[in-house]
Amino acid sequence: MREINWAEPFDKPLSGAAKGVLATMMCLPESDYLTAEELYSRFKADPPMVIDDAIAELISEDKQFLICVNGRYAVNKMKLLEINTI
């Protein structure tokens, strides 16, 4: 089986859902700067509660991988320097 390399923040482990949301927002420009409702439509296989939990994890004070401006979530580009490929 082929090994997969993940982007993992230093000392800040993320849940699978949070990794999925962050990876999607980082890799697909059209998935950045979205409302929670717009993110729900990007992740149709997951209930909104899963996406809400992932957003809460990513925006939490100890992680801050997402920022929220006027109800839209965006990747905190300054935090990208803390992400290490493992």
C-alpha positions in Angstrom: 0.0 0.0 0.0 1.2 3.5 -0.9 2.2 5.7 2.0 0.1 9.0 2.2 1.8 12.1 3.6 -0.5 14.4 5.6 -0.1 18.0 6.6 0.0 18.0 10.4 0.4 21.1 12.6 3.2 20.9 15.1 2.0 19.9 18.5 -1.6 20.5 17.5 -3.2 17.2 16.5 -6.5 17.5 14.5 -9.5 15.2 14.1 -10.1 13.6 10.8 -13.0 15.9 10.1 -10.9 19.0 10.9 -8.1 17.7 8.6 -10.6 17.2 5.8 -12.1 20.7 6.1 -8.6 22.3 6.4 -7.2 20.4 3.5 -10.1 21.1 1.3 -10.0 24.8 2.1 -6.2 25.0 1.5 -6.2 23.1 -1.8 -9.4 24.3 -3.5 -9.5 28.1 -3.7 -13.3 28.0 -4.3 -13.6 26.3 -0.9 -12.0 29.2 1.0 -13.9 32.2 2.3 -17.2 30.3 2.8 -20.0 30.5 5.3 -20.8 27.4 7.4 -23.8 26.7 5.2 -21.6 26.8 2.0 -19.2 24.4 3.7 -22.0 22.0 4.5 -22.7 21.7 0.7 -19.0 20.9 0.1 -19.2 17.9 2.5 -22.6 16.3 1.7 -21.6 13.0 3.2 -21.2 14.6 6.7 -24.0 16.1 8.8 -23.7 19.8 9.5 -22.9 19.0 13.2 -19.6 17.3 12.0 -18.6 20.3 10.0 -19.6 22.6 12.9 -17.3 20.6 15.2 -14.5 20.7 12.7 -14.8 24.5 12.3 -14.9 25.0 16.0 -11.7 22.9 16.4 -9.9 24.8 13.6 -11.0 28.2 14.9 -10.3 27.4 18.6 -7.9 29.7 20.4 -5.2 27.1 20.7 -5.2 26.3 17.0 -6.5 29.3 15.0 -6.1 27.6 11.6 -9.3 29.3 10.4 -10.4 32.9 10.8 -14.0 34.2 10.6 -14.7 37.5 9.0 -18.3 38.6 8.5 -19.6 35.1 8.9 -17.1 33.7 6.3 -14.4 31.2 7.2 -11.0 31.4 5.7 -7.7 29.6 6.2 -5.4 31.7 8.4 -2.5 31.9 6.0 -0.1 33.0 8.7 -0.6 29.6 10.4 0.5 27.7 7.3 4.1 28.2 8.5 3.4 25.9 11.4 2.2 23.0 9.3 4.6 20.2 8.7 4.3 17.4 6.1 4.7 14.1 7.9 
